[in-house]
Amino acid sequence: MKKIIVYSQPSCPPCHVVKQFLDHHNITYIDKDISVDKDARNTLVEDLQSSSTPTVTVDDQVVIGFDLKKLEKLLGL
């Protein structure tokens, strides 16, 4: 089973779409709200080299921004 983490924030419409996409496909994920989770925000910026949401990790692969096609490929959909 793949480990999926969504780095998001409440005021991000594409974040909601990505989570709806994952929910629609019954894919379990961890949602990290960077607006309240300082550690998640630091991971996003420092480790993942991203300054935007949504950023999604699928195991060791990183998808920065709203890219459902790339997510489909990584998830084998």
OpenMM code with the backbone's topology and positions (N, CA, C; nanometers):
from openmm import Vec3, app, unit

residues = "MET LYS LYS ILE ILE VAL TYR SER GLN PRO SER CYS PRO PRO CYS HIS VAL VAL LYS GLN PHE LEU ASP HIS HIS ASN ILE THR TYR ILE ASP LYS ASP ILE SER VAL ASP LYS ASP ALA ARG ASN THR LEU VAL GLU ASP LEU GLN SER SER SER THR PRO THR VAL THR VAL ASP ASP GLN VAL VAL ILE GLY PHE ASP LEU LYS LYS LEU GLU LYS LEU LEU GLY LEU".split()
positions = [
    Vec3(0.0837, -0.1188, 0.0000),
    Vec3(0.0000, 0.0000, 0.0000),
    Vec3(0.0878, 0.1246, 0.0000),
    Vec3(0.0530, 0.2181, -0.0850),
    Vec3(0.1311, 0.3407, -0.0963),
    Vec3(0.0985, 0.4365, 0.0185),
    Vec3(0.1999, 0.5099, 0.0624),
    Vec3(0.1788, 0.6113, 0.1650),
    Vec3(0.1594, 0.7448, 0.0943),
    Vec3(0.0420, 0.8049, 0.1160),
    Vec3(0.0069, 0.9290, 0.0487),
    Vec3(-0.0162, 1.0373, 0.1528),
    Vec3(0.0504, 1.1504, 0.1325),
    Vec3(0.0335, 1.2655, 0.2204),
    Vec3(-0.0039, 1.3853, 0.1339),
    Vec3(-0.1091, 1.4559, 0.1755),
    Vec3(-0.1526, 1.5770, 0.1068),
    Vec3(-0.1209, 1.6952, 0.1977),
    Vec3(-0.0375, 1.7843, 0.1495),
    Vec3(-0.0074, 1.9087, 0.2205),
    Vec3(-0.1041, 2.0121, 0.1643),
    Vec3(-0.1903, 2.0648, 0.2511),
    Vec3(-0.2982, 2.1508, 0.2046),
    Vec3(-0.3202, 2.2654, 0.3019),
    Vec3(-0.4160, 2.3505, 0.2658),
    Vec3(-0.4633, 2.4553, 0.3552),
    Vec3(-0.6094, 2.4840, 0.3211),
    Vec3(-0.6873, 2.5292, 0.4193),
    Vec3(-0.8310, 2.5443, 0.4001),
    Vec3(-0.8705, 2.6388, 0.2863),
    Vec3(-0.7925, 2.7414, 0.2612),
    Vec3(-0.8283, 2.8420, 0.1603),
    Vec3(-0.7801, 2.8052, 0.0196),
    Vec3(-0.7542, 2.6778, -0.0046),
    Vec3(-0.6968, 2.6314, -0.1309),
    Vec3(-0.7971, 2.5441, -0.2065),
    Vec3(-0.8718, 2.6006, -0.3029),
    Vec3(-0.9682, 2.5201, -0.3786),
    Vec3(-0.9066, 2.3977, -0.4479),
    Vec3(-0.7878, 2.4068, -0.5098),
    Vec3(-0.7301, 2.2866, -0.5700),
    Vec3(-0.7012, 2.1771, -0.4675),
    Vec3(-0.6729, 2.2147, -0.3432),
    Vec3(-0.6505, 2.1157, -0.2374),
    Vec3(-0.7774, 2.0336, -0.2152),
    Vec3(-0.8910, 2.1011, -0.2142),
    Vec3(-1.0188, 2.0320, -0.1948),
    Vec3(-1.0453, 1.9353, -0.3100),
    Vec3(-1.0124, 1.9769, -0.4322),
    Vec3(-1.0352, 1.8910, -0.5487),
    Vec3(-0.9469, 1.7665, -0.5418),
    Vec3(-0.8209, 1.7836, -0.5043),
    Vec3(-0.7302, 1.6691, -0.4932),
    Vec3(-0.7820, 1.5706, -0.3882),
    Vec3(-0.8274, 1.6207, -0.2742),
    Vec3(-0.8797, 1.5331, -0.1697),
    Vec3(-1.0087, 1.4640, -0.2147),
    Vec3(-1.0939, 1.5358, -0.2875),
    Vec3(-1.2158, 1.4739, -0.3417),
    Vec3(-1.1800, 1.3640, -0.4408),
    Vec3(-1.0782, 1.3881, -0.5227),
    Vec3(-1.0308, 1.2895, -0.6189),
    Vec3(-0.9852, 1.1625, -0.5466),
    Vec3(-0.9054, 1.1789, -0.4424),
    Vec3(-0.8572, 1.0639, -0.3653),
    Vec3(-0.9727, 0.9925, -0.2957),
    Vec3(-1.0649, 1.0690, -0.2380),
    Vec3(-1.1820, 1.0097, -0.1726),
    Vec3(-1.2662, 0.9310, -0.2735),
    Vec3(-1.2858, 0.9887, -0.3918),
    Vec3(-1.3658, 0.9236, -0.4966),
    Vec3(-1.3090, 0.7863, -0.5332),
    Vec3(-1.1766, 0.7757, -0.5316),
    Vec3(-1.1100, 0.6505, -0.5661),
    Vec3(-1.0822, 0.5639, -0.4427),
    Vec3(-1.1415, 0.6024, -0.3285),
    Vec3(-1.1245, 0.5279, -0.2024),
    Vec3(-0.9782, 0.5079, -0.1661),
    Vec3(-0.9005, 0.6135, -0.1838),
    Vec3(-0.7576, 0.6088, -0.1535),
    Vec3(-0.7347, 0.6750, -0.0176),
    Vec3(-0.6722, 0.6021, 0.0711),
    Vec3(-0.6420, 0.6527, 0.2046),
    Vec3(-0.5218, 0.7455, 0.1972),
    Vec3(-0.5327, 0.8592, 0.2656),
    Vec3(-0.4230, 0.9560, 0.2664),
    Vec3(-0.4205, 1.0278, 0.4005),
    Vec3(-0.3080, 1.0906, 0.4256),
    Vec3(-0.2916, 1.1743, 0.5442),
    Vec3(-0.2992, 1.3184, 0.4972),
    Vec3(-0.3840, 1.3977, 0.5598),
    Vec3(-0.3977, 1.5391, 0.5254),
    Vec3(-0.3225, 1.6217, 0.6285),
    Vec3(-0.2273, 1.7015, 0.5810),
    Vec3(-0.1514, 1.7884, 0.6711),
    Vec3(-0.1821, 1.9330, 0.6347),
    Vec3(-0.2510, 2.0003, 0.7248),
    Vec3(-0.2917, 2.1395, 0.7057),
    Vec3(-0.1758, 2.2304, 0.7461),
    Vec3(-0.1095, 2.2881, 0.6470),
    Vec3(0.0096, 2.3682, 0.6757),
    Vec3(-0.0229, 2.5011, 0.7435),
    Vec3(-0.1515, 2.5390, 0.7456),
    Vec3(-0.1876, 2.6644, 0.8113),
    Vec3(-0.1846, 2.6522, 0.9641),
    Vec3(-0.1909, 2.5286, 1.0139),
    Vec3(-0.1881, 2.5084, 1.1589),
    Vec3(-0.0763, 2.4150, 1.2044),
    Vec3(-0.0173, 2.3420, 1.1128),
    Vec3(0.0859, 2.2437, 1.1461),
    Vec3(0.2229, 2.2957, 1.1016),
    Vec3(0.2955, 2.3533, 1.1962),
    Vec3(0.4258, 2.4147, 1.1652),
    Vec3(0.5251, 2.3112, 1.1120),
    Vec3(0.5260, 2.1921, 1.1693),
    Vec3(0.6172, 2.0879, 1.1225),
    Vec3(0.5868, 2.0494, 0.9774),
    Vec3(0.4594, 2.0396, 0.9444),
    Vec3(0.4209, 2.0074, 0.8070),
    Vec3(0.4644, 2.1186, 0.7114),
    Vec3(0.4457, 2.2425, 0.7528),
    Vec3(0.4872, 2.3575, 0.6705),
    Vec3(0.6382, 2.3534, 0.6476),
    Vec3(0.7143, 2.3240, 0.7518),
    Vec3(0.8599, 2.3161, 0.7379),
    Vec3(0.8998, 2.2017, 0.6448),
    Vec3(0.8346, 2.0877, 0.6573),
    Vec3(0.8624, 1.9745, 0.5684),
    Vec3(0.8338, 2.0126, 0.4238),
    Vec3(0.7209, 2.0788, 0.4019),
    Vec3(0.6817, 2.1206, 0.2676),
    Vec3(0.7903, 2.2074, 0.2043),
    Vec3(0.8349, 2.3068, 0.2769),
    Vec3(0.9298, 2.4033, 0.2219),
    Vec3(1.0720, 2.3477, 0.2176),
    Vec3(1.1171, 2.2902, 0.3276),
    Vec3(1.2568, 2.2498, 0.3378),
    Vec3(1.2853, 2.1153, 0.2717),
    Vec3(1.2052, 2.0145, 0.3008),
    Vec3(1.2331, 1.8798, 0.2499),
    Vec3(1.1789, 1.8576, 0.1090),
    Vec3(1.0586, 1.9098, 0.0829),
    Vec3(0.9959, 1.8851, -0.0464),
    Vec3(1.0236, 1.9955, -0.1481),
    Vec3(1.0867, 2.1027, -0.1031),
    Vec3(1.1218, 2.2147, -0.1912),
    Vec3(0.9989, 2.2705, -0.2624),
    Vec3(0.8897, 2.2845, -0.1885),
    Vec3(0.7656, 2.3356, -0.2445),
    Vec3(0.7181, 2.4546, -0.1634),
    Vec3(0.6579, 2.5485, -0.2338),
    Vec3(0.5991, 2.6627, -0.1636),
    Vec3(0.4518, 2.6779, -0.2003),
    Vec3(0.3935, 2.5706, -0.2535),
    Vec3(0.2536, 2.5795, -0.2931),
    Vec3(0.1752, 2.4575, -0.2476),
    Vec3(0.0450, 2.4789, -0.2374),
    Vec3(-0.0463, 2.3697, -0.2069),
    Vec3(-0.1435, 2.3582, -0.3221),
    Vec3(-0.1915, 2.2403, -0.3506),
    Vec3(-0.1567, 2.1168, -0.2824),
    Vec3(-0.0205, 2.0647, -0.3269),
    Vec3(0.0473, 2.0006, -0.2356),
    Vec3(0.1637, 1.9199, -0.2673),
    Vec3(0.1325, 1.7819, -0.2111),
    Vec3(0.1499, 1.6808, -0.2941),
    Vec3(0.1151, 1.5444, -0.2561),
    Vec3(0.2380, 1.4567, -0.2681),
    Vec3(0.2619, 1.3746, -0.1662),
    Vec3(0.3666, 1.2741, -0.1774),
    Vec3(0.3014, 1.1375, -0.1893),
    Vec3(0.3523, 1.0605, -0.2838),
    Vec3(0.3100, 0.9218, -0.3030),
    Vec3(0.4372, 0.8398, -0.2850),
    Vec3(0.4504, 0.7803, -0.1682),
    Vec3(0.5758, 0.7165, -0.1274),
    Vec3(0.6868, 0.8204, -0.1380),
    Vec3(0.7835, 0.8012, -0.2265),
    Vec3(0.8944, 0.8968, -0.2371),
    Vec3(0.8803, 0.9933, -0.3548),
    Vec3(0.7670, 0.9902, -0.4228),
    Vec3(0.7416, 1.0793, -0.5360),
    Vec3(0.6637, 1.2022, -0.4883),
    Vec3(0.6962, 1.3182, -0.5459),
    Vec3(0.6323, 1.4432, -0.5058),
    Vec3(0.5573, 1.5030, -0.6243),
    Vec3(0.4324, 1.5412, -0.5990),
    Vec3(0.3517, 1.6104, -0.6994),
    Vec3(0.3214, 1.7486, -0.6433),
    Vec3(0.3787, 1.8507, -0.7073),
    Vec3(0.3586, 1.9879, -0.6618),
    Vec3(0.2509, 2.0523, -0.7478),
    Vec3(0.1495, 2.1045, -0.6805),
    Vec3(0.0412, 2.1706, -0.7517),
    Vec3(-0.0691, 2.0748, -0.7918),
    Vec3(-0.1597, 2.1251, -0.8721),
    Vec3(-0.2797, 2.0538, -0.9124),
    Vec3(-0.2502, 1.9738, -1.0390),
    Vec3(-0.2146, 1.8466, -1.0230),
    Vec3(-0.1762, 1.7633, -1.1371),
    Vec3(-0.2393, 1.6243, -1.1218),
    Vec3(-0.3677, 1.6157, -1.1558),
    Vec3(-0.4399, 1.4898, -1.1392),
    Vec3(-0.3859, 1.3805, -1.2315),
    Vec3(-0.3388, 1.4176, -1.3500),
    Vec3(-0.2841, 1.3174, -1.4433),
    Vec3(-0.1622, 1.2492, -1.3824),
    Vec3(-0.0748, 1.3262, -1.3218),
    Vec3(0.0440, 1.2680, -1.2586),
    Vec3(0.0046, 1.1803, -1.1390),
    Vec3(-0.0948, 1.2267, -1.0622),
    Vec3(-0.1431, 1.1448, -0.9506),
    Vec3(-0.2010, 1.0138, -0.9999),
    Vec3(-0.2805, 1.0194, -1.1066),
    Vec3(-0.3386, 0.8960, -1.1636),
    Vec3(-0.2269, 0.7982, -1.2003),
    Vec3(-0.1230, 0.8488, -1.2635),
    Vec3(-0.0117, 0.7627, -1.3053),
    Vec3(0.0572, 0.7012, -1.1840),
    Vec3(0.0890, 0.7829, -1.0836),
    Vec3(0.1584, 0.7321, -0.9645),
    Vec3(0.0740, 0.6329, -0.8863),
    Vec3(-0.0582, 0.6506, -0.8919),
    Vec3(-0.1482, 0.5631, -0.8167),
    Vec3(-0.1969, 0.4440, -0.8987),
    Vec3(-0.1575, 0.4393, -1.0239),
    Vec3(-0.1976, 0.3288, -1.1091),
    Vec3(-0.3449, 0.3280, -1.1438),
    Vec3(-0.4006, 0.4454, -1.1624),
    Vec3(-0.5453, 0.4572, -1.1937),
    Vec3(-0.5671, 0.4713, -1.3435),
] * unit.nanometer
topology = app.Topology()
chain = topology.addChain("A")
for resn in residues:
    res = topology.addResidue(resn, chain)
    for name in ("N", "CA", "C"):
        topology.addAtom(name, app.Element.getBySymbol(name[0]), res)
